[in-house]
Amino acid sequence: MGILSWIIVGGLAGLLAQFLMGQDRGGCLISVLLGVVGAFVGGFVMSLFGYGGVSGLNVWSIIVATIGAVIVLAVSRALRR
């Protein structure tokens, strides 16, 4: 998967995660970083359950990255408290 695909999937996943978890402070760059890190975390978590991870620019990759981004955002908020 190319860098442009990671940025697109990461951006979408980061925005979806922030929408699902409630608006958080941060701009577009934070959303992309959250989504890219979430893609790694989501891919790891899904592989533990026997599913595929992020494999390209498709709906499954966005879902996996969003799940990972929600996990990352939840852990980040828990550590800040």
Sequence and secondary structure as in RCSB ss.txt:
>XXXX:A:sequence
MGILSWIIVGGLAGLLAQFLMGQDRGGCLISVLLGVVGAFVGGFVMSLFGYGGVSGLNVWSIIVATIGAVIVLAV
SRALRR
>XXXX:A:secstr
  HHHHHHHHHHHHHHHHHHH   S  HHHHHHHHHHHHHHHHHHHHHTT     SSSHHHHHHHHHHHHHHHHH
HHHHH 
